[in-house]
Amino acid sequence: MSDKSNAPLEALETGAAIHPGRWWHALEDGRLQCDLCPRLCHLHDGQRAACFVRARQGDQIVLTTYGRSSGFCIDPIEKKPLNHFYPGSSVLSFGTAGCNLACKFCQNWDISKSRDSDRLMDQASPEAIAKAALRHGCKSVAFTYNDPVIFAEYAIDAADACHALGIHSVAVTAGYIMAEPRREFFAKMDAANIDLKGFTDAFYVKQCGAKLQPVLDTLAYVHHDTNCWLEITTLLIPGLNDGDAELTALAQWVAKELGPDVPLHFSAFHPDWKLTDIAPTPPATLSLARRIARDQGLHHVFTGNVHDTTGGTTLCPACGAALIERDWYVIGRYDVTPFGNCPHCAAPIAGRFGRFDKPFGARRIPIRIAA
């Protein structure tokens, strides 16, 4: 059992979308246990789970943010970051509010830590989201900004609506989820970027209020037991999770348990939320992390949140040719066949590829969606 919010359910009453929740069961003492994530919150009537958006209402657990969003934007797919999932395409991105982790370094804290219904100004049904993505020429819809695990019912329904119109679904998540909902959730996702926030349990406990092993379990499950394309991101925080030994161990685990072709992104931290006394990540730290991971046999290792063409380039693992050159979210060169092969040596490049037209670029376009 984890800590939980004592905020009354009425806190989101105005305009709230109350939707029956899944993955819970009743306890002998009268409380209800949420079985969505490893926190396993035990709830009295009217009490919220630690994520804030799942709550007990009478004899059931409900999702209080179904159909509501903190905003919709069209982004480049590289921003998720996904470098090997239809590079250059655009993605309709949205999130809700709340989170089931408590990361002190959260880069989207104004959304993930929100306890205010005013953050949820936009409303949209799953069908409206899918139609908007099609209308704006987006190849996919991303559940992001805060963790989609906590609004899984909404994300799953939106993914179904997207698939009906030929739109892909993308999850940007910390992967903190139990086995049963994990199976149902990732069965609906075409791609996922999962945060591997560090590689020690001590880091997860102290900095995130969570545990490492459930995340490793999710990474292994998604890669080995689903058709969901997987990429990984680690935000490097100076002095906390950027030591050579920890990065070596992380890269070794990815190479051994997932294989050399799963893309790994090392992103730069900037001071935010509760870690404002730590300096931004030096670019040299990202370059060193990339070198360490490549030395452990990983083929596709990228640097993020910085201008670094070398660290943003996809290389052919067979002949070493530079195939996709990136500067942050901008693609300067694209040289992969529509079938995902190197044009120089015909080696397959891991990922999801297709016809490459004019890339979307680094734009960020906010949009409104009619419910």
Stockholm file with secondary structure:
# STOCKHOLM 1.0

chainA/1-371         MSDKSNAPLEALETGAAIHPGRWWHALEDGRLQCDLCPRLCHLHDGQRAACFVRARQGDQIVLTTYGRSSGFCIDPIEKKPLNHFYPGSSVLSFGTAGCNLACKFCQNWDISKSRDSDRLMDQASPEAIAKAALRHGCKSVAFTYNDPVIFAEYAIDAADACHALGIHSVAVTAGYIMAEPRREFFAKMDAANIDLKGFTDAFYVKQCGAKLQPVLDTLAYVHHDTNCWLEITTLLIPGLNDGDAELTALAQWVAKELGPDVPLHFSAFHPDWKLTDIAPTPPATLSLARRIARDQGLHHVFTGNVHDTTGGTTLCPACGAALIERDWYVIGRYDVTPFGNCPHCAAPIAGRFGRFDKPFGARRIPIRIAA
#=GR chainA/1-371 SS CCCCBCCCGGGGCTTCBCEECCSEEECTTSCEEECSSTTCCEECTTCBCTTSSEEEETTEEEETBTTEESEEEEEEGGGTTCSSBSTTCEEEEEECSCCSSCCTTCTTHHHHTCCCGGGCCEECCHHHHHHHHHHTTCSEEEECSSCGGGGHHHHHHHHHHHHHTTCEEEEEECCCCCHHHHHHHHTTCSEEEEECCCSSHHHIIIIISSCSHHHHHHHHHHHHHSSCEEEEEEEECTTTTCCHHHHHHHHHHIIIIICTTSCEEEEECCCBTTBCSSCCCCHHHHHHHHHHHHHTTCSCEEEESSCCTTTTCEECTTTCCEEEEEETTEEEEECCCTTSBCTTTCCBCSSBCCCCCSCCCSCCEEECCCC
#=GC SS_cons         CCCCBCCCGGGGCTTCBCEECCSEEECTTSCEEECSSTTCCEECTTCBCTTSSEEEETTEEEETBTTEESEEEEEEGGGTTCSSBSTTCEEEEEECSCCSSCCTTCTTHHHHTCCCGGGCCEECCHHHHHHHHHHTTCSEEEECSSCGGGGHHHHHHHHHHHHHTTCEEEEEECCCCCHHHHHHHHTTCSEEEEECCCSSHHHIIIIISSCSHHHHHHHHHHHHHSSCEEEEEEEECTTTTCCHHHHHHHHHHIIIIICTTSCEEEEECCCBTTBCSSCCCCHHHHHHHHHHHHHTTCSCEEEESSCCTTTTCEECTTTCCEEEEEETTEEEEECCCTTSBCTTTCCBCSSBCCCCCSCCCSCCEEECCCC
//
